[in-house]
Amino acid sequence: MRTGWRIILTIVVVAILLGAICFGVGLLTGANPDRILQSLNSDYHLNSYIDTCTGYATQLTETIRSLF
């Protein structure tokens, strides 16, 4: 089971690195970051995911603070 999770983690890390490299190359070749983010938001609703994750993180920190 440990080997399976290691393979999955490796695939995820490689995908994140590939995405970061593509984003960086886009910026180096003159892409506009606002246009990239606008395109991602219109296709994948990126802002709603960010807002949801921020809300979950806020709830988690408030819960942890209430324990102490």
Beta strands, then each sheet from edge to edge (+ up, - down):
end
